[in-house]
């Protein structure tokens, strides 16, 4: 059964999905690469062993080191087709503030990052067994148009910024589920959450804060349906 290691970086989380091969999910912000290398080494994996880098969406705090990792390890980069142009131009997908705090933070959030090629463009759910992990990519738009998530055979989910943990980007109460500060389409978020919770989800790994208890998050979001 694949194991997920949360790698907490300066502004966000990356995740090591360890099955038969090493898959990295997200890459942190520009400048996080040395810290990411050290955290990987603590799990017994070196950067050169990464076979696949999955980007949940095209924002600087998740894709900031993708180009460097691809160049160093020779790994393939996977992302949704709708995020491809942003990633290949080093530009953020649209960031739409959903709270007053997010509006205040917006001037500091549109940071550029090194452009990276996308080797595998996802358009539909995708089995990751051929890439070395008993897991599946599912489409979870809402935070951005092309947001994707990873669900393991054991019932754990890495959902990027579909939802958040805690407050102020997960610094306070990191294990409390909440809607994210930036949402491109709330209706899509709710649809994605309904699809996610048709499954038995044990743990939810989010881009900021977390991890979250799957049953607790399900109760929170189904009660919060709009």
C-alpha positions, 0 to 999 in steps of 0.5 A, spaced: 500 500 500 502 506 498 505 511 503 504 518 503 509 523 507 507 530 508 513 535 507 512 541 510 515 547 506 516 555 507 509 556 504 506 550 502 506 542 503 509 537 498 508 530 499 512 524 497 507 518 495 512 512 496 510 505 492 514 501 488 517 508 485 517 515 488 512 520 486 513 527 488 506 531 489 507 538 488 514 542 489 513 548 494 515 555 492 521 558 489 527 557 494 524 551 497 529 546 493 534 545 499 529 544 504 525 539 500 531 535 499 533 535 506 526 532 508 526 527 502 532 525 505 529 524 512 524 519 508 530 515 505 529 518 498 533 522 494 531 527 489 534 523 483 530 517 485 523 521 483 520 518 478 514 522 477 512 529 479 505 531 480 502 538 480 496 539 483 495 546 480 499 551 477 500 556 483 507 558 485 507 555 491 506 548 488 510 548 482 515 553 484 521 548 483 518 543 478 523 545 473 529 544 477 526 537 479 525 535 472 532 537 470 535 534 476 532 527 476 529 526 469 522 525 472 516 526 468 512 532 470 504 531 470 499 536 470 492 537 468 491 540 460 488 546 463 494 548 467 499 546 462 500 553 459 501 557 465 506 552 467 510 552 461 510 560 461 511 560 469 505 564 470 500 563 476 493 560 474 487 565 476 487 567 483 480 569 485 480 571 493 474 568 496 475 572 503 477 579 505 483 576 508 485 573 501 484 580 498 489 583 502 494 578 501 493 578 493 498 583 492 503 578 495 501 572 492 502 572 484 509 570 484 513 568 478 516 561 478 521 557 473 517 555 467 517 547 466 515 543 461 509 538 462 510 531 460 504 528 461 497 532 460 491 529 464 484 530 461 481 524 465 482 520 471 488 516 471 491 510 474 498 511 477 500 504 477 504 504 471 508 509 474 509 505 480 503 507 485 497 503 487 493 510 486 489 514 482 489 521 479 482 524 479 479 531 477 477 536 482 476 543 479 474 549 483 481 552 486 483 552 479 480 550 473 485 544 472 486 542 479 487 535 480 488 530 486 491 523 488 487 518 491 491 512 494 488 504 494 488 505 502 483 511 502 488 517 503 487 523 498 492 529 496 487 534 494 492 540 493 488 547 495 481 544 493 480 545 501 485 548 506 487 546 513 486 551 519 487 558 518 492 563 515 494 558 510 494 553 515 498 556 521 493 556 526 489 549 527 492 546 522 487 540 522 481 543 522 477 543 515 475 549 511 474 552 504 480 555 501 482 563 501 482 563 493 476 559 489 476 560 482 469 557 482 465 555 488 460 550 484 466 546 482 469 546 489 462 543 491 462 538 486 469 536 487 468 535 494 461 531 493 465 526 488 471 526 493 466 523 499 463 518 495 469 514 497 471 512 504 477 517 505 481 516 511 486 522 511 486 528 507 493 531 505 492 539 503 496 544 501 496 548 507 496 545 514 493 538 515 493 533 514 485 532 516 481 526 518 477 524 512 470 523 516 471 529 520 472 533 513 466 529 510 461 532 516 464 539 515 463 540 508 457 536 507 454 540 512 456 546 509 453 545 502 451 551 498 
